[in-house]
């Protein structure tokens, strides 16, 4: 079922000009975007826009974020694969502030041509890339460095009764984490297998 989506992407906004602040790229999983901000660096440090509502709208992402979350994790921590079921489903704009992660999503939209397929990308303090994960995707990440700070904006509020989880090492999904014995929460260790999962999306 699971097929690795190689990063063959279609650029929506070409950030070749000096006045363009972000490259917005749609992956082969429809609705899943990678965002590469233009970073201004000099001897003082750096500056970049991590979110620009107008730019998102130009790319077809007319979103309203209502909650920001942040986590600190040590190397080898794996969080996921999380999602909230409708009507409390969330879109997420995710990024790393310090450190590095392997960020992974799974398409769980049952009518999608890419249902059950996953996509992974390293988000790091150095590359400053971000990913917009729409509702209908399970999301997780593996921390690659100590003291990794992960931040994300959400289009809906946290709702405990709606939260759900797929098993991180599900055999059918076959996600290539390339890391043995990650540290997981008890809840994540009990995630659902994909074959027993019934999507509400």
N, C-alpha and C positions, 0 to 999 in steps of 0.2 A: 504493500500500500504506500509506504512512505518513499518519496523520491527526493533526493537532495536537490534543492534549487540552487544552481550555480549563479553567481552574481552577474547574470546578464541583464542589464538594466536599461530602461528607457529614460533618458534625461528629459524632464519637462521644462526646466529652466536652466539655461546654459550660463554658468557663472564665469564667462570669459572676460567680461567688461569690468572695469574698476569699480563701477557704482553698484554692481550686483553683490548682494550680501550673503547669498546662500544658494547652493545647488540642491535642487529637490529632485529625487530620483525614485521612480516607481519600479518596484521589483516585479518578478513574474507572478508573485502572489498579489492578486488585484487588491488595491487599497492599502498595501503595505509599502511605506516610503522610507528611504534613507535620505537623511539631510546632512549636507556637508557645508558648514558655515564658512564664510570668508573670515580669516583670522588676521588681525592687524597686530604685528609684532615689532618691537624695537627694544632698545636697551633697558627700558623701564619694565617691560613685561609684554602682556598681550591684551587685546580687547576683541570681543565678537558678540553678535546678537544671537542669543540662544533661542529666541522666539520672536517672530514678527507676524502679527495677525494679517496684515495686508499681503505679505508674501505667501502665507498659507492659503489665503483666499484665491490668489492668482493661480495657485497650483491645484485648485479645486478642493482644498481642505478648509471648509467653512466650519470651524470648530469653536466650541465654548468650553474652556477648561474651568473646573470648579474646585479642584483639590490638588495640592502638591504633596508628594511623599518623598522621603529620603531615607536611605538605609546605609549602615556601615557594616562591611563584611571583611573577614580575613580570607587569605588565599585558600581555595578549595571549598568554599561555601557554595552550595547550589540552592537556589530558591526557585521553585516552580514545579510544574507548569501551571500557572494560575490563570483564572478568569472569573468573571461574574456573569451569572446567567441573566437573561432578560426577565423583567424590564429594568434591571439594574446594571446592564452591560456597560463596560467602560472602554473607551479608546484611550491610549496612553502615548505620550511623547516621552521617550526614555533617553537618558544620557548618563555618562560617567563624569563626575567632577574630579575625583582623584582615583588613580589606580587603573584597572582594566577588567573587562568582563568579556566572556563569550555570551552574547545575547541571542536567544533562540525563541522562535515563535512557531506555532503549529496552526494551520488553517482548520477550524472546526465548524465552518459553515457548510452544512450538509448538502446544499445545492451548488456549492462551488466546484469548479472544474479541478481545483487544486486541494480538495478536501483531503485531510490527512497528510499533506505534505508539509515539510518544515523548512525553515530558512534560518541560517545562523550568520552572525557578523560580529567581529571584535569591535567593541566600543571602548575607547581608551582616553585617558587624560591627554595624551599626545595628539591623537587624530581629531578629537573633539566632535566626532560624528554623532548623530542622533538617529533614532528610528521612531517613526510614527506607526503604532500598532493599533489598527481599528478594532472595534468590537467584533466578536466572532473569531478571535484568535486566542489560543492559550499562550502564555508568555512565561519565560524563565531565564535565568542567567547563572553562569558559573564565574566566580571571581578568580582572576588570574594573578592578582597581586594582593599583598597585605594592605589593610587600611583603605580598601576600595569604598568610595562613597558613590552611591547610585541614586539618581534623582529622576522622578517622573511626574508629569502633569497628567491629570485624569479628566475625562469628560463627564464623569458621573461620580457620585460619592460612594465611599466604601459601604457595603451592606453585607453584614456577616451571614445572613440567611441565604444570600445569593452566591456566595463564594464557592468555588469548585476547583478541582485539581486533577490533572492527568499525571500518571506515573512518569517520572523523569527518564527512566531507562526502559520504557515500554519496548518490547521486542518488535512490534509491528511498526511503530514510528521509527525505530532504529536511528535515533539522533546520535551523531558522532561528537560526543563531548570530549573525547580524547583525554580523559582524566579518570584515574581509578580512585575509588573510595572517597567521593566528595562528602562533605558534612551537610546533612539535611535535617530539617525539623521533623518531629514525629508526624505531623500532619502531612508533610510532603512525601514521607516514606509510605504513606497509605493512599497515594493518589490512585485514580481509576486506571485500569488498563484500557487501551483504545478499543479493543474488540468488544468490551462490555459497556463502552461509553455510548450514551444516547444524547446526541446534540440537541439543544433547544434553540439553536441558531438556524 
